[in-house]
Amino acid sequence: SFYTDNNLGQSVPRGKVESKQQEEVQQELLELMGLYSKPKTKSNEKIIQSAAIFMRKLYESLKDEDSLEHTGDDTRIHISSGINASALGLDPAKVEGADVIVSYVNNVRKVSTLRHERDSSFYFEVPIGEQMKGAELRLYKEVSPVYRSGTFSINLYVIRQGQDWEDKILEQESVLEVEWDRTGWLILDATKAAGNWSSASYMNMGLYLSVVDANGKSHEPRDIGIVGRKGPADKQSFLVGYQGIPSELLSKVRSFRNRRSTESDGKSYADNPYADYTRSGYPNYRAHNNCQRHNLYINFRDLGFDQEFLIAPEGYSAFYCAGDCSFPLGIHMNATNHAIVQTLVHLMEPYNVPKPCCAPTKFGTITLLYSDDNSSVVLKRFRDMIVKACGCH
């Protein structure tokens, strides 16, 4: 699960993690993702394939941006900083300020009242409490198999409850005009609907799609080329949500960091099996090294996160800081002014004042792509997960 330096210029595995330790690491990583447990495996791969492909493209576009360095303590980093929105067919206004992007699959079959509507109805399970900044329905359109001319209006409606249980009201959410021969992904705004669903789940009765021509005549979506549920898996409809991070999740992240810091402070050197490399048969040269960055690779697969849950990456290079902060502190050691003063005092009072500590000075982010219990695919960036530079503090 962990690969570290052996002080001989090589990265080597540091033994197998015990099952109890693996469960603890798993749970704490899940908490960082805002999850309470590892999602169950889904069997219906067809409905999630198009959404997964879209999210994978987003992930690939962000991968190179994870090398950005950050020195602040803010737990947020907006996804928009690394995405070329227009190149991916995204609305820059929705992407701007988003901390999380989620794709929701169409689960219309779960709603008995919508099943008979065939390919005109959609149902997306948007969890309560999400900070929805924007949402859009994505439909794939091929050349019309019926018509060879004409312009059509695609109307998206929110389904509302009428006075009686049997009564349903349609409220227009957005409209898009397309030519008969247009092909590719169509995007209809659904921000208002998704925002209401995240505030009150009982309001979520689904979406309804209608198609009319210039004369006001209605047509089936499939007649103008819109791919339905029986179409190719990579062209299935899905909803994209642009979200902020809920304040309660930010509190959990800060609480998690504080808890880990407290637990680490109470542990001795002997409690850490990775601190003393001589136990693995390698000589321990750390005491003779200056403060510097060392390799540390985290393998998510070895921790029990399979690809059906954590789609990407398989692991990442986290790195860590270790080494000696002794006088004189050179420029390459990135020492703070306080560390320099503390080093001088340590020379005079070695038993009363300790040496400065080797610690991270710059951080980078990682992007995780994972699925949740609703078959939604989530793209989220996490700050301060990669050590970019070390120094004496």
N, C-alpha and C positions, 0 to 999 in steps of 0.2 A: 504493500500500500504506500510505503514511503521510500524514497530513494534520496540518499544524502551523500555528501563528500566523504571520502575515506582519507582525505589529506594527502593523497598520492596522485591527485589530478583525475580521479575517477569517481563516477556516481554509481553507488551500489545499493541494492535493497537492504533494508534494515530489519529483516525478519518478518514473520507473519504476525499480523495484529490479532490478539485474542478476540474471541467472539463478543465478550462483554465490552471491550474497548471499542470494537467495531460498531456495536449498537449505539454506544454513547456518541461517537463521532458522527454516525449517520443521523442521529436525532438532532444534534446541534446544527448540522448543516441544513437539515430540513427546516429548522426554526429560522435560520437565516433566509430561506426561500419563502417563508411565510406559510409553511405547511406543518401539519401536526403529525402526519405519518406518510409513508411512501405510498403513492397512488397505486391502485390495483391495475393489473394489465387489462387492456381493452381488446375485445375480440373483433369488433367491426372496423377493420383497417381501411375500408373503402372511403368512409365518410371523413376520415382524418387525413387522407393522403395529400389532397390539394393544399390543405392548411399547413401541413408539415413541410411541404415543398416550399411554400411561400416563406414560412418562418426560417427555414434553412438558408434561403437566400439572404434574409435579413441578418442572420447570424454570420454568414460568410462576409457580408459587407462590414460588419463590426469587428471582426476578428483582428484585423490589423490595427484597429484603433485602441486595442487593449494595452498597447505599449505606452499610452499617454501617462505622464507622471503627475501625481497629485500630492500635495503636502498638507491640505486642509483636513479638518475633522468631520466635515459634512458627510452624512451617510447617503446622500443622494448623488447621482450623476445622470444627467439627462441623456437618453439614447440619441436624441437629435444631434448631439455633437459629433457622432460618427457615421451618420447615415446620409447618403445622397438620396434624398426623398424622391425627387422627380424621376431619377433613373429607375427606381423601384416601383413607380406608380403610386407613391404615397402622397398624401396631402400634407405639405410642409406645416400648415397651420395646426394640424392635429398632432403631428409628430413633435413639434416644438414644445418643450417642457414636459414631455412624457418620460416617466421613469421606467415604465413597463409596457410592452406590447404583447397582447394576447390574441390568439386566433380561436374562435369558438366554432365548433362544428354544428351542423344542422341536425337537431334531434327531434324533428317534427313527428317521427313515428311514435314518440313517447306520449304524444297528445292525441287522444282519440278523436276529439272534435276537429282536428286539422288533417287527419289522415286521408279523408276522401277528397281533399283539395289538390291531391297529386303534387304537381310541381309549382303551385302558386303560393304555398304556405311554408313558413320557416319558423323554427323555434330554437332559440339559443339560450343555454343555461348560464346567465350572468349572475355570479354570486352576489349576495347582499353585502353592502359595505364597500364595494370597489369605488375608487375615486375616478370615475369615468370622465376623461377630458375630451374624448371624441370616439366615434365608432362609424364603421362603414360596412355595408353589405357588398360582398364581391360575388359577381355572377360571371360565368363564362359564356360568351356568345360566339356561335359559328355562323357562317353564311346561312341565311334563311333557306330551309329546304322546300318552302312553299311559294314564297314571293320572289319576284325578280325586279322589284322596284318599290319605292315608298319609304316614308319616314314614320317611325313608331315612337310613341311615348310610353316609357316604362314607369309606372307609378308604384311607389312603395308606401304601404299603409301600415299603421299600428292597429292591432285588433284590441278593442276595448269592450268591456262588459256593458251590456245594455241594462234596462230596468229589470227585465226578466232574465232568468238564467239562460234561456234559449236565445235571447237577443244578443247580437254582436254588432258593435259599431266600428266603422273604419275611419281612422283619422290619417290624413295624408302626412307622410314623413318627408318624402322627397320625390323628385321626378327627373327623368333623364331621357333625352331624345336621341335616337340612334337610326342610322340608315340600315336598310335591309341587308347590305353586304358587309357590314362592320363585323370584325372578328377580334377576339381577345377578351381580356377581363374588363367588365363593367363595374363601376363603383357608384353606389348610392349611399348618401349620407344617412346614418341611423343614430346620430349622437343623442338626440332628445329621447328616443325610445330606450336606448341602453342606459342612459342616465336615470330614467324613471325606474327601470328594472332593478338597478343596483341600489335604489333607495327603498323600494317596496316590491318584493318578489311577486305579490299577488297581482300586480299590474301587468306582469309578463304573460300575455296570452298569445304571443307570437306576432309575426309579420305576414302581410299578404301582398302579393304582387299581381298587378293587372297591366295588360298591354292594350293600347288602343291606337288606331291609325289616325290620319289627319281628318277623317270624316267622323271620328268618334266611335267607330265600330270596334268591338272587343275581339281580341285574338288570344289564343293559347300561347304562353311563353315559348313552348317548344316550336311553334309554327314560325317564329321569327329567329329561331336558332339558339335560344337559351338552353343550355345543357341542364337536364333534370337529374333526378336521383338514379335513373337507370343508365346515365351516361358514363363516360370514362372517369376513373377514380381521381385522376389528376386535374379534373375540371369541375369538381363538385363545389357547390356554393359554400361560403363560410363568412363569418363576421369577424372583423378586426377591431379590437378595442385598444385605445390609447389611454393609459392610466397613470395616475400619480401613485406614490406609495402612501397608504393610509398611515395616519399619525400613530395608531396603536402598534403597527408593525415597526415603525421607526423606534418606538419605545422598547419593543421586544429586542431589536438589534442592539440598542445601547445597553439594555439590561444584560443581554447575552455577553457583550464585551466586558462589562464590569464584573460579571460573575466569573468569566474565564480568567480575568486579571487577578481576582481575589484568590481563586483556586491555585493559580500558578505561584502566587506569593507564598502560599503555605506549603509548597512542596520543596523538598531538598534536592540537592544535586543527584543523590542516589535514587530518587523517585523517578527520574527520567532515564529510561533505558537507551535513549538516543544520545544522551549527553556524553557518556564515557565510551568512546569508540573502542577502547581496549577490550571490552567485553566481546566484541565481534572479531577479535584477533588482529585489529589494526592499531598501530601505535598512535598515541594521542599527542599530536603536536599543537593542539589549540593554544596551550599556554604560551607557546613561543611565536604565535602568529599575531600580527597586528589586526586591529578591528577591520573586518572586511565582509563582503557578501559571500555566502556559501550556497551550494546547490541544495534544493529540497523540492522533490517532485511528488505531487499528490496524485495517486491513481484512483479515480472514482470507481472504476470497475472492480478493483480489489476491495473497495469498501462496501460493495454490494449494490451499487447503483448501476443497473443494467441499462442498455440503450433504449428500451421501451419506456423507461422513465426519464433518465438523463440522456437526452439525445446527443448533446455535444457540450463540452469536449469530453474525451475519455479521461483526461487528467490535465494538470497544468503545473508549470514551474512556479512555485511559491517563493522559493529562496528564504534564507534567514540570515541574521547578523550574528557574528561571533568573533571573538578575538580580544586582544589585549589593548587597553588604553593607558599606556605608560608614557612617562616623560622621555623625550620631548614628543609632543603631538604634532606630526607633520600636516601639511596642507591636505595631503591625500586622505587623511583620516577624518575629514569633514567635522572637526571638533567645534563645539560651540564655545563662546567666550567663557561661559560658566564652567565648561569641562576643563578648559585650560587653567582657570583659577583653581578648580578643585584638584587638579593634578599637582599643582605647585604646593597646595596645602597638604596633600597626601604625602609629599616628600618630607615635609616637616613633622606631620602627625600621622604616620602610617597606620597606627592602631586605632585612631579615633575617626579618621576621615577616609573612606574607601576611595578606590580609583573610580573614575567615570565609567559608565556602562556603554557597551557597544549596542547600538539600537538603530532601527530603520530611520532614515531621514526623508526618503521619497518612496511613494507607493504607486502602483499601477492597478488597473481594473481587470476583471475577467467578465466575460459574457457567458451566461448559462442558458441553454435551450432545453426545456423540460416539459413534460406533460403532467396534467393534474387529473383528479378523479373524474372530471367531466369530459375527458378526452381533449380538453383545450391544450394548445401548445403555447407555452409562455417563454418570452424572451426578456431576460432581465440582466442588467449589469450591476456588478458588485464592486464597490470601491474598496481600496486598501486591502486587496487580497494578494498582491504581488509586491515583494520588496524590490525596489529599483536601486536604492543606494543605502549605504550604512555610514554611521558616524559615531563619534564619542559624545555622550551626553552626561 
